[in-house]
Amino acid sequence: MAVVSERPSRPRTARSYYWMVLPALVLFFLFHTVPVLQGIYYSLTDYTGYGTYKFIGLKNYLNLFQDEKVWHSYVFTFQFALVSTVLANVIALAIALGLNARIKFRTAIRGVFFVPNILAILIVGYIFNYLFSNSLPYLGKQLGIDWLAGSVLADPDHAWLGIVAVAVWQAVAFNVIIYLAGLQTIPAELYEAATVDGAGPWQRFRAITLSLIAPFLTINMVLSLKNFLQVFDQIVALTGGGPGTSTQSVSFLIYTNGFQGGEYAYQTANAVVYFAVIVLVSIVQLRILQRREVSN
């Protein structure tokens, strides 16, 4: 008599799990998806933020490409983001390599380096604003250093460097933690074997360290560029978009002109375009860095 074996039934997901997820899903839909859809709709109108409005189609999107103010904000934002991303990752990797060495109080020092990441960006910005506008100029006058005697934030050509300094100082903290996690996955035997084979410090760094922490480098580079492209708080606290409009980022322009300048629908269209730009840049960057991981 043949015995018919029954297939093991798949474990059913308890209904309680769905009920636990449902509130979060509803809140996400109400406070994220619905506003996004509303924003896309308003971008196709001439809505100023109040009163009546009418549907105008893609006119706002077409005007964006002819607006010098918008182009300037994009150029400034990408210039700032690229410089800040490189500096933050180079500095963070250097600090992580130092902290990964056998030094005393290593754990405590790691905690100290992470402090900037938990501080409020606006508070940090206002503190640095005072330093750039008062303390450093005073120090420059006392030392007779002309280029330091004036506030860098008042110079249209160099004010963005002050924003870079603050943003990088705060972003390095998070990047250090990621790089430390990556460095701790590298077996010490690899370095010992490379040293025996006659490899120098730079050769060990390039052939072993960079190759094995490539996934962590990808994470930091993608997140850093994305975050720096959305720079806003540092500009509010340091320059307010000035002098003039020299430090207006895309996010700052969307906020000020959209909520205070009567360009709600126009800047909403700008926000939609910028969202697409950030997503595209992140995907391209991720693909390039992941190919580098495979090649290594």
N, C-alpha and C positions, 0 to 999 in steps of 0.2 A: 504494500500500500504506500503510495507516494505521499511524502510529507510536504505540504506547501508552506514554504517559509514566508512569513510576513515581513514586509519592509518596515524598518524602524520608523516610527512616526516622528516628524520634526517637532521639537519642543515649541509649544505655542507661547507667544509673548503674552505675558499677563496683561489683562485689560487695564490694570492699575497704572502700568507704565505709560500707556497712551493718555490716561487722565492726568498724569504728572507733566507730560510734555505739552498737552493742549494749552494750558494757561500761557506758557512761554511763547507758543506758536501764535496765539491770538494777540498777545501784546506786541510781538515782533511785527505782525501784519498791520496792526493799528498804528503803531508809532514809527514804523520804518517803511513798509511797502506802500501803504496808503499815501503818506506824504511824498514819497518819490513819484508815484503816479500823478498826484496833484501837481507836483512841480513840473513834470513833463507837459501836463496839460496847460498850465499857466505860461510855460515858455512859448506856447503857440498863440498867445494873446498879447494885448497891449496893457495888461493889468499893471497898475502903479502901486498896488499894495492896499488900495482902498477904493471905494466907489465902483462904478460900472466898468465893464471892459468888453472888448469884442475880439473875435477870432481873427488872427492875421496870418496864420500858417507859418511858413518858415522864414518870415521876414526878419525876426530877431536873430536867427542863426546866420543869415546872409550878412546882416549888418556887423556881426562880430568880426568877420574876416576883413572888414574895412575900417575897423576902429583902432587907431594908433595906440590909444590908452590901453586897450585889451592886449595888443601885441606886446607892448612894453612890459606889462605885468607878467606875461608868459615868459619873455626873455629873462627878466629878473628872477623869476621863480626857478627856472631851470638852471640858470647860472648859480644861484644860491644853493640849490639842491645838489648839483653835481659836486661843487667844491666841498660842501659840508659832508656829503656821503664819503668822499675819499678821505678827508681829514679825520672824520669820526672813526672810520674803520682802521686806518693806519695807526692812529694814536691808541685805540682800544686794543689792537693786536699787540702793539709794543708793550702796553701795560700788562696785558694778560700773560705775555711771555715772561715778564719780570715777576709777576705774582705766582706763576707756576713753578718758579725756581724754589729751591729749598732755602727759604728765609724764615726768620723768626716772626711770630705773630701774623702769619700769612692769612689766617681766617679773619682776624680782626681787621686787617688792612683791606681785605675784599669787601667787608661790610662798609668801611669808610668810603671806598670808591663807588659803592652803589647808592650812597646818600643823595647825590644830585638828581637821580632818577625819580625819587619819591617826593621831591620838593615841588611846590606849585609853580608852574611856569611863569605866571604873571608876577608873583612875588620875586622870583629870581630875576626876572627882567627889570623890575623897578629898582632892585638893588644894583644891578649892573649899570642901569641908566645913571644912577647917582655916581658910580665909580667912573664911568666914561665922561660924565659932564662936569664933575667936580674934583674928585680925588686924583685922577690921572693928569688932568691939565695942571693942577697945583703942583704935582710932583715934577711934571715937565718943566714948569717955570723955575722951580727951585734948582733943578739940575741943568738948566739952560738948554734943554732939548726942544727945539722949535716945533718939530712935527708932533710932539706930544703935548705942547702947551695949549692946544685947542681941542675941543671935543670932537672925536671922530664921528659922532652921530650928527654933527652939524655940517658935515662935509658931504655934498651930494654924491661925490665920486667914491667915497670910502665908508659911508655909513653902513653899507651892507656887510662890511667886514666885522663891525661890531655885532651885528645880528648873527653872523656865522660863528663868532667866538662864543657867544652865549648858547646857541643851539648845539654846537659841537660839545661844549663842556658838559651839557646835560645829557646828550645822547650817548656819550662815551660810556657812561655807567652801565647801561643795559647791554651794550655791545661787549663790554669786558666780560660780563657773566656768561654770555653765549660762547665767546672764544675760550674761556676757562673750561667750560664743559667739554668743548671739543678737544682741547689740549690734554685733558685728563684721560681721553680714550686712546691716546698714543702710547704703546708699550715702550718703556725705557730701554728695552733690549735693542730696539731698532737704532736708537741713537748710539748705543755702545758699539753695535756692529759697524755702523757707518764710521765711527771714530777710529775703530781698529783698521778699517779699510783705507783710512787716510783722508776722509771727507772733512772739509773745514766747516766752520759755523754756518757760512752762507749756503754751502752745498747741502748741509743737513736741513737747514730751514726750507730751502726750495724743494728738495727732493722728498723730504719726509713730512715736515710740518704742514706746508701749504697743501700738499697732496691729500693728507689724511684729514685735514680740517676743512676741506673744500665744501662739504654740505653746510657746515656752520658759517662759512664765508658767504655762501649763497643766501642763507637766511638773513644774515645781518645786512648784506648789500641791498636786498629787495625791500626789507622793512625800513631801512634807513632812507632810501630814496623815496619811498612812498610817504613816509612821515615828513620828510623835509619838503616835499612838494606841497604839503598841506600847511606850511608854516603860516601861523597867524598870531598866536599869543605873544611871541617874542617881538613881533613888529608893533603890536598894540602897546606893549610896555616900553619899548626902546625908542621908536621913531614916529609912530603913528602914521606910517607910510611916507614920511618926509625924509629929508627936506624936499619940499615940493611933492612930487610923486615918484621920487627916485627909488624908494623901497616899498612900493606897492606890490604885494604878491597877488596872485589870482584870488586866493581865499579872502584876503583883506579887501580887494576891489569888489568882490561879490557881496561881501557883508556891508561895506560902507555905502556903495551906490545902490545896492538892492534894498536895504532897509532905511537908509537915510537920504538917498538921492532920487527917489521916485522912479527907479529903474527895476522894479521888482521882476517883471516878466523878462526883461532884457538880461538881467544878471542871472535869473533862473536858467535861461538858455545857456548862458556862460557856464553855469554850474554843471549842467547836463553834459556839455562838451568836455569840460575839464574832468568830469568823472570818467568819461570814455577814454580820455587821454591817459589818465593815471592807470586805468585797467590795462590799456594797450602797452604802456611802458613797462608795467610790472610783468606782464606775460612775456614780452620780448626779453626783458632782462633775465627772467627766470629760465627761459629756454636757453639763452646763451651761457649762463653760468652752469646749468645742468649739463650741457654738452662739455663744458670744461671739466666737470667732475668725471665724466665718462672717459675723456681723453687722458686724464691723470691715472 
